[in-house]
Amino acid sequence: MKNDTSKVKEPLVSYGLPSFRNPAAMIGFISGFNQVSPYLELLKENTKATDHTIAYWLNINVKTYRGYRKSETILKPDIKEHLIMLVALMKHGVQVFGSSAAFGKWLHSENFILGKKTPADLLNTNSGVRMVDDRLSGIEYGDNA
């Protein structure tokens, strides 16, 4: 039986995501990034977020999000960048927690350090994604969740 991370690691490795901490790599990746629906599926499957939540994270309406999932629509660069950052964050979270289920539980749980908000509440901005990623790095190196 495969564990949760087997679903995540293979696709993420094959997509060769850049670190969002490296702006030059991100800009280069965004210019050639056109296959949106696999990333959206990966994000939905591994965060257990609803369509409404993912649309909120991407700052688009639910109807638009569902359209992106069904077709190879060309996204604006800012939405592409945010989607890549979310998937990279998800990859980091699964690495830290060991499974998408554990990461999803943490992502949707109230967090004292984040002002009693859930990490998922902060993912609609690039700064919020970075803040949540910083929390993951802290957890990785021994800070409290």
MIDOSE-1310 file (N, C-alpha, C; in nm, 2 decimals, decimal comma, always signed):
residues 145
mknd	+0,08/-0,12/+0,00/+0,00/+0,00/+0,00/+0,09/+0,12/+0,00; +0,06/+0,22/-0,09/+0,13/+0,34/-0,10/+0,09/+0,44/+0,01; +0,19/+0,51/+0,06/+0,15/+0,61/+0,16/+0,11/+0,74/+0,09; +0,06/+0,84/+0,16/+0,01/+0,97/+0,10/+0,12/+1,04/+0,02
tskv	+0,24/+1,03/+0,07/+0,34/+1,11/+0,00/+0,38/+1,06/-0,13; +0,36/+0,93/-0,16/+0,39/+0,87/-0,29/+0,31/+0,94/-0,40; +0,19/+0,99/-0,37/+0,11/+1,06/-0,47/+0,17/+1,20/-0,50; +0,24/+1,26/-0,40/+0,28/+1,39/-0,41/+0,42/+1,40/-0,47
kepl	+0,51/+1,32/-0,42/+0,65/+1,34/-0,46/+0,68/+1,32/-0,60; +0,62/+1,22/-0,66/+0,65/+1,19/-0,80/+0,61/+1,30/-0,89; +0,48/+1,35/-0,89/+0,45/+1,46/-0,98/+0,53/+1,59/-0,95; +0,55/+1,62/-0,82/+0,62/+1,74/-0,79/+0,76/+1,74/-0,84
vsyg	+0,83/+1,62/-0,83/+0,97/+1,61/-0,88/+0,97/+1,62/-1,03; +0,87/+1,56/-1,09/+0,87/+1,57/-1,24/+0,84/+1,71/-1,29; +0,77/+1,79/-1,22/+0,74/+1,92/-1,26/+0,86/+2,02/-1,24; +0,96/+1,98/-1,16/+1,07/+2,06/-1,13/+1,04/+2,20/-1,09
lpsf	+0,97/+2,21/-0,98/+0,93/+2,34/-0,93/+1,05/+2,42/-0,88; +1,05/+2,55/-0,92/+1,16/+2,64/-0,86/+1,13/+2,68/-0,72; +1,23/+2,72/-0,64/+1,20/+2,77/-0,51/+1,14/+2,91/-0,53; +1,04/+2,95/-0,45/+0,99/+3,08/-0,46/+1,08/+3,18/-0,39
rnpa	+1,18/+3,13/-0,33/+1,28/+3,22/-0,27/+1,38/+3,27/-0,37; +1,38/+3,21/-0,49/+1,47/+3,25/-0,60/+1,39/+3,32/-0,71; +1,38/+3,45/-0,71/+1,30/+3,52/-0,80/+1,34/+3,50/-0,95; +1,46/+3,49/-0,98/+1,51/+3,47/-1,12/+1,46/+3,33/-1,17
amig	+1,47/+3,23/-1,09/+1,42/+3,10/-1,13/+1,27/+3,10/-1,14; +1,20/+3,17/-1,06/+1,05/+3,18/-1,06/+1,01/+3,25/-1,19; +1,07/+3,36/-1,22/+1,03/+3,44/-1,34/+1,05/+3,35/-1,47; +1,17/+3,28/-1,47/+1,19/+3,19/-1,59/+1,09/+3,08/-1,60
fisg	+1,05/+3,02/-1,48/+0,96/+2,91/-1,48/+0,82/+2,96/-1,52; +0,78/+3,08/-1,48/+0,65/+3,13/-1,51/+0,63/+3,15/-1,66; +0,73/+3,20/-1,72/+0,72/+3,23/-1,87/+0,69/+3,11/-1,95; +0,74/+2,99/-1,91/+0,71/+2,87/-1,98/+0,60/+2,78/-1,91
fnqv	+0,53/+2,83/-1,81/+0,44/+2,76/-1,74/+0,30/+2,77/-1,80; +0,25/+2,66/-1,86/+0,12/+2,67/-1,93/+0,03/+2,56/-1,89; +0,08/+2,45/-1,83/-0,01/+2,34/-1,79/-0,06/+2,36/-1,65; -0,17/+2,43/-1,64/-0,23/+2,47/-1,51/-0,31/+2,36/-1,44
spyl	-0,39/+2,29/-1,51/-0,48/+2,19/-1,45/-0,41/+2,08/-1,37; -0,30/+2,03/-1,41/-0,23/+1,93/-1,32/-0,19/+1,99/-1,18; -0,15/+2,11/-1,18/-0,11/+2,18/-1,06/-0,23/+2,20/-0,97; -0,34/+2,24/-1,03/-0,46/+2,27/-0,95/-0,51/+2,14/-0,89
ellk	-0,51/+2,03/-0,97/-0,55/+1,90/-0,92/-0,46/+1,86/-0,80; -0,33/+1,87/-0,82/-0,23/+1,84/-0,72/-0,26/+1,92/-0,59; -0,28/+2,05/-0,60/-0,31/+2,13/-0,49/-0,44/+2,09/-0,42; -0,54/+2,06/-0,49/-0,67/+2,02/-0,43/-0,66/+1,89/-0,36
entk	-0,60/+1,79/-0,43/-0,59/+1,66/-0,37/-0,50/+1,66/-0,24; -0,40/+1,73/-0,24/-0,30/+1,72/-0,13/-0,33/+1,82/-0,01; -0,41/+1,92/-0,03/-0,45/+2,01/+0,08/-0,59/+1,98/+0,13; -0,66/+1,90/+0,06/-0,80/+1,87/+0,09/-0,88/+2,00/+0,11
atdh	-0,84/+2,10/+0,03/-0,92/+2,23/+0,03/-1,04/+2,22/-0,06; -1,14/+2,30/-0,04/-1,25/+2,30/-0,12/-1,22/+2,39/-0,24; -1,31/+2,38/-0,34/-1,30/+2,47/-0,46/-1,30/+2,62/-0,42; -1,39/+2,65/-0,32/-1,40/+2,79/-0,27/-1,27/+2,84/-0,21
tiay	-1,21/+2,75/-0,13/-1,09/+2,79/-0,06/-0,98/+2,81/-0,16; -0,96/+2,72/-0,26/-0,85/+2,74/-0,35/-0,88/+2,86/-0,44; -1,00/+2,89/-0,48/-1,03/+3,01/-0,55/-1,00/+3,13/-0,47; -1,03/+3,13/-0,34/-0,99/+3,24/-0,24/-0,84/+3,26/-0,24
wlni	-0,76/+3,15/-0,23/-0,62/+3,16/-0,23/-0,57/+3,23/-0,36; -0,63/+3,20/-0,47/-0,58/+3,25/-0,60/-0,65/+3,38/-0,63; -0,73/+3,43/-0,55/-0,80/+3,56/-0,57/-0,88/+3,56/-0,70; -0,95/+3,45/-0,72/-1,04/+3,44/-0,84/-1,18/+3,39/-0,79
nvkt	-1,28/+3,39/-0,87/-1,41/+3,34/-0,83/-1,41/+3,19/-0,86; -1,50/+3,12/-0,80/-1,51/+2,97/-0,80/-1,53/+2,92/-0,95; -1,62/+2,99/-1,02/-1,65/+2,95/-1,16/-1,52/+2,96/-1,24; -1,44/+3,06/-1,22/-1,32/+3,08/-1,30/-1,22/+2,97/-1,26
yrgy	-1,21/+2,94/-1,13/-1,12/+2,83/-1,08/-1,16/+2,70/-1,15; -1,29/+2,67/-1,15/-1,34/+2,54/-1,21/-1,31/+2,54/-1,36; -1,32/+2,65/-1,42/-1,28/+2,65/-1,57/-1,14/+2,63/-1,59; -1,05/+2,68/-1,50/-0,91/+2,65/-1,51/-0,88/+2,50/-1,49
rkse	-0,95/+2,44/-1,40/-0,93/+2,30/-1,38/-0,96/+2,21/-1,50; -1,06/+2,25/-1,58/-1,11/+2,17/-1,69/-1,03/+2,20/-1,82; -0,97/+2,31/-1,84/-0,91/+2,34/-1,97/-0,76/+2,39/-1,95; -0,70/+2,41/-2,06/-0,56/+2,46/-2,06/-0,57/+2,61/-2,08
tilk	-0,63/+2,68/-1,99/-0,65/+2,82/-2,00/-0,52/+2,89/-1,97; -0,49/+3,00/-2,04/-0,37/+3,08/-2,01/-0,40/+3,17/-1,89; -0,32/+3,16/-1,79/-0,34/+3,24/-1,67/-0,25/+3,37/-1,68; -0,30/+3,47/-1,61/-0,21/+3,59/-1,60/-0,09/+3,55/-1,51
pdik	+0,02/+3,62/-1,54/+0,15/+3,59/-1,47/+0,13/+3,59/-1,31; +0,06/+3,69/-1,26/+0,05/+3,69/-1,11/-0,03/+3,57/-1,06; -0,13/+3,52/-1,13/-0,20/+3,40/-1,08/-0,11/+3,28/-1,10; -0,03/+3,27/-1,21/+0,06/+3,16/-1,23/+0,16/+3,16/-1,11
ehli	+0,22/+3,27/-1,08/+0,32/+3,28/-0,97/+0,26/+3,23/-0,84; +0,14/+3,28/-0,81/+0,08/+3,24/-0,69/+0,05/+3,09/-0,68; +0,00/+3,04/-0,79/-0,02/+2,89/-0,80/+0,11/+2,81/-0,78; +0,21/+2,85/-0,84/+0,34/+2,78/-0,82/+0,39/+2,79/-0,68
mlva	+0,37/+2,91/-0,62/+0,41/+2,93/-0,48/+0,32/+2,84/-0,38; +0,20/+2,82/-0,41/+0,11/+2,74/-0,33/+0,15/+2,59/-0,34; +0,18/+2,55/-0,47/+0,22/+2,41/-0,49/+0,36/+2,38/-0,42; +0,45/+2,48/-0,43/+0,58/+2,47/-0,36/+0,56/+2,46/-0,21
lmkh	+0,47/+2,54/-0,16/+0,44/+2,54/-0,02/+0,39/+2,40/+0,02; +0,30/+2,35/-0,06/+0,24/+2,22/-0,03/+0,35/+2,11/-0,03; +0,44/+2,12/-0,13/+0,55/+2,02/-0,13/+0,63/+2,03/+0,00; +0,66/+2,15/+0,04/+0,74/+2,17/+0,17/+0,66/+2,12/+0,29
gvqv	+0,53/+2,14/+0,29/+0,45/+2,10/+0,40/+0,44/+1,95/+0,41; +0,43/+1,88/+0,30/+0,43/+1,73/+0,30/+0,56/+1,68/+0,34; +0,67/+1,74/+0,30/+0,80/+1,70/+0,35/+0,82/+1,71/+0,50; +0,77/+1,83/+0,55/+0,78/+1,85/+0,70/+0,69/+1,76/+0,78
fgss	+0,57/+1,74/+0,73/+0,48/+1,66/+0,81/+0,47/+1,51/+0,78; +0,53/+1,47/+0,66/+0,54/+1,33/+0,63/+0,43/+1,28/+0,55; +0,32/+1,35/+0,54/+0,20/+1,31/+0,46/+0,11/+1,43/+0,42; +0,04/+1,41/+0,32/-0,05/+1,52/+0,28/-0,17/+1,53/+0,38
aafg	-0,21/+1,42/+0,44/-0,31/+1,43/+0,55/-0,27/+1,51/+0,67; -0,15/+1,48/+0,72/-0,10/+1,56/+0,83/-0,08/+1,70/+0,80; -0,03/+1,73/+0,68/-0,01/+1,87/+0,64/-0,14/+1,94/+0,63; -0,24/+1,87/+0,56/-0,37/+1,93/+0,55/-0,44/+1,96/+0,68
kwlh	-0,42/+1,87/+0,78/-0,48/+1,90/+0,91/-0,42/+2,02/+0,97; -0,28/+2,03/+0,97/-0,21/+2,15/+1,02/-0,26/+2,28/+0,95; -0,27/+2,27/+0,82/-0,30/+2,38/+0,73/-0,44/+2,44/+0,77; -0,53/+2,36/+0,81/-0,67/+2,40/+0,84/-0,69/+2,41/+0,99
senf	-0,59/+2,41/+1,07/-0,60/+2,42/+1,22/-0,56/+2,56/+1,26; -0,63/+2,61/+1,36/-0,60/+2,74/+1,42/-0,45/+2,74/+1,48; -0,38/+2,85/+1,45/-0,24/+2,85/+1,49/-0,21/+2,97/+1,58; -0,17/+2,95/+1,70/-0,14/+3,07/+1,79/-0,04/+3,16/+1,74
ilgk	+0,06/+3,11/+1,68/+0,17/+3,20/+1,63/+0,13/+3,29/+1,51; +0,02/+3,24/+1,44/-0,03/+3,32/+1,33/-0,15/+3,40/+1,37; -0,16/+3,44/+1,50/-0,26/+3,52/+1,55/-0,40/+3,45/+1,56; -0,39/+3,32/+1,59/-0,51/+3,23/+1,60/-0,58/+3,22/+1,47
ktpa	-0,52/+3,24/+1,36/-0,57/+3,21/+1,23/-0,52/+3,08/+1,18; -0,59/+3,02/+1,09/-0,53/+2,90/+1,03/-0,43/+2,94/+0,92; -0,33/+2,85/+0,90/-0,24/+2,89/+0,79/-0,31/+2,91/+0,66; -0,41/+2,83/+0,63/-0,49/+2,84/+0,51/-0,55/+2,98/+0,49
dlln	-0,58/+3,05/+0,60/-0,64/+3,18/+0,59/-0,55/+3,28/+0,53; -0,42/+3,25/+0,54/-0,32/+3,35/+0,49/-0,27/+3,33/+0,35; -0,32/+3,23/+0,28/-0,26/+3,19/+0,15/-0,31/+3,26/+0,03; -0,39/+3,37/+0,05/-0,43/+3,45/-0,06/-0,34/+3,56/-0,11
tnsg	-0,23/+3,57/-0,03/-0,12/+3,67/-0,07/+0,01/+3,60/-0,08; +0,10/+3,66/-0,16/+0,24/+3,60/-0,16/+0,31/+3,62/-0,02; +0,28/+3,73/+0,05/+0,34/+3,75/+0,18/+0,29/+3,64/+0,28; +0,16/+3,61/+0,27/+0,10/+3,51/+0,35/+0,16/+3,37/+0,32
vrmv	+0,18/+3,34/+0,20/+0,25/+3,21/+0,16/+0,39/+3,20/+0,22; +0,46/+3,31/+0,21/+0,60/+3,32/+0,27/+0,59/+3,30/+0,42; +0,49/+3,36/+0,48/+0,48/+3,35/+0,63/+0,45/+3,21/+0,67; +0,36/+3,14/+0,60/+0,33/+3,00/+0,63/+0,45/+2,91/+0,60
ddrl	+0,52/+2,94/+0,49/+0,64/+2,87/+0,46/+0,75/+2,88/+0,57; +0,76/+3,01/+0,63/+0,85/+3,03/+0,74/+0,81/+2,95/+0,86; +0,68/+2,94/+0,89/+0,64/+2,85/+1,00/+0,68/+2,71/+0,97; +0,66/+2,66/+0,85/+0,70/+2,52/+0,82/+0,85/+2,50/+0,84
sgie	+0,93/+2,60/+0,80/+1,07/+2,59/+0,82/+1,10/+2,59/+0,97; +1,03/+2,67/+1,05/+1,05/+2,67/+1,19/+1,02/+2,53/+1,25; +0,91/+2,47/+1,21/+0,87/+2,34/+1,26/+0,98/+2,24/+1,22; +1,03/+2,25/+1,10/+1,13/+2,16/+1,05/+1,25/+2,16/+1,14
ygdn	+1,28/+2,28/+1,19/+1,40/+2,30/+1,28/+1,37/+2,30/+1,42; +1,25/+2,26/+1,46/+1,23/+2,23/+1,61/+1,14/+2,33/+1,68; +1,09/+2,44/+1,61/+0,99/+2,53/+1,67/+0,86/+2,45/+1,69; +0,78/+2,51/+1,78/+0,64/+2,46/+1,80/+0,56/+2,48/+1,68
a	+0,46/+2,40/+1,66/+0,37/+2,41/+1,54/+0,29/+2,53/+1,55
